[in-house]
Amino acid sequence: MTVWPGAWPSHELSESRRRLKDLLALLRSRAQEEDEDARNALSKLVIVLACGHLEFTFTESFCELTKSQSSPKVAGFVREDFKHGLNPDKSNLLKKLNKLDKGLASNFEIYLEDPTSTRSENLSTLVNKRNEIAHGKDAGAKTVTAIKLAEFALEFSEWILGTLSPV
């Protein structure tokens, strides 16, 4: 991905966010629909997209920050490390951040473990539900849960964009 100087977040990241917000708005508009199967299917899709958006935001932000602070070879090495994706659970994100900058890793833990929030629990639930859905298990995706997790993913992705900004 190419980021034009001063253009952050990139178009691809902005589009990922827009797609999640659009699908979330659709779910909200259909929250009272009588067709429970359709509502549950849409809820599952929102959860999968929310987790994917979070993963994409972290990966792209991490790689673009590295690219802005290193040589092309190092940036290429880092990008290659993400080629198979990254399950965005707390331990994986923390491992990556610790490799880059211990201070960023510490800020991440402080942000996630804020005792006045449910961020850590939300991240765990989001990743676990996405994994259950992706592996064909009945994730029990309720509309209210999908909305909460998508809102969390949008909030957390904003924190990532600000914290790992390459500009």
N, C-alpha and C positions, 0 to 999 in steps of 0.2 A: 504494500500500500504506500502511496506517496502522499505526504502531507506538505502542502504548500506552506512556506514560511508564514506564520501568524494564523494559519487556518487550523484551529483546533477547537472542537473535535473534527475529525475528517468527515467527508461526505458519507462514507460507508458507515461510520459510527453513528452519525446523525440519522441515517436511514434506518439502521437497526433499532434505534430508540423510537423513531416515528412508527415503525411497524408494530412494535410492542404496545405503544400508546394507542394506536388505532384498534388493535385486537382487544385491548383492555376496555376501550370504550364500547366496542361491540358486545363484549361479555356483560358489561354493566347494563347496557340497553336491553339485554335479553335475560337478565337475572330473574325475572318473575315469570318467564315463559313456562307453559305447562309441560312442554316436551322435555322431560328430565334427562333423557338420553342425549339429546342435542346439547343441552346445557352442560352436562358432564363432559361430553366430548370437547366442547369449546373451552371448558375449564382446564382440561388436560393440555390442550394446545397452548393456552396462555402460560401454563406452568413450564412447558418445554421451551417455548419461545423466551420466556423471562430468564430461564437458566442459560439458554444459548446466548442471549444478549449480554448477560453478565460475563460469561466466558469470553465472548468476542471483545467486549470492552476491556477486560483485563489484559487479554493477550495482545491486542493492538496497542493499547496504552503502554504496556511494558516494553514491547518491541520498538515502538516509536521513541520512547524515552531513551532506551539503550542506543538506538540509531543516532539520536541527537547528541549523545555524549561519548561516542566511541568511533572507532574506525569501521569502514564497511565490512571488513572481515569479521570483526567481533559482532557487529549487528547481524550479519548473515548467520553466524553461529547461534546467536540467541534465537533468531527467527526459526532456524532449523529445529531447535529444541522444542518448539511449540507445534511442529508440523502434524502431530497426531492428536492435537487438542489437549485440553486441560480440564479435567473434572474440577469445577471451581469450588471445591470444599475448602474449609479453613486451612487444613494442614498443607494442601497443595499450594494455595496462594501464599501462605506464610513461607514455605520452602523457597519459592521463587523470589519473593521479596528479600529474604535473608541473603540470597546469593547476590542480589543487586546492591542492597543498602540496608544495613541493620536498623538505621533510623526509620526508614520507611516501614520495615517490618514491625518495629515497635509502635509506630503510629497506627498501623493497621490493627494490631492487637488492641490498642487503646480504643480505637473507633468501634471495633466489633464487640468488645467486651464491656462497653459502657453500661454500668449497672442500671441506668435509667431507660435502657432500650432493650428490645428483643432481637437485635440484629444477628447475634450469633445463632440463636435458635432459628430465626427465619432463614439464614443461609443454610443451615443444616437441613431444615425441612424442605427447602426449595430443591437442593441437590438430591436428597433422598427420594422425594416425590418424582422428580424428573427421571431418576434411575429406575424407579418402579414402573413408571409409564413406558420408558424406553425398552424395558425388558419384559413387557407384556403382563405385568402384574396389575391387579386392581388397586390403583393408588388411592381410591376414595377421594377423588378430587372434587371437593365442594366448591361452589361458586365463590363463596365468601373467602375461602382459603386461597383460591387462585388469585382473586383480586388483591388480597393482602400480600401475597408473595410477589406478584408483579409490581406492586407499588414499592415494595422493598427493593426489588431488583433495579428499578428506576432510580431510587434514592442512592443505593450503593454504587451504581454505575456512575452517577454524578460525582460521588466522592472519589472514585477511581480516576475519572477524567481530570479532576482538579489536582489530585495528589501525584499522578504519574504523567502530568502534562509535559510534552517535549518542548513547549514554547514558553 
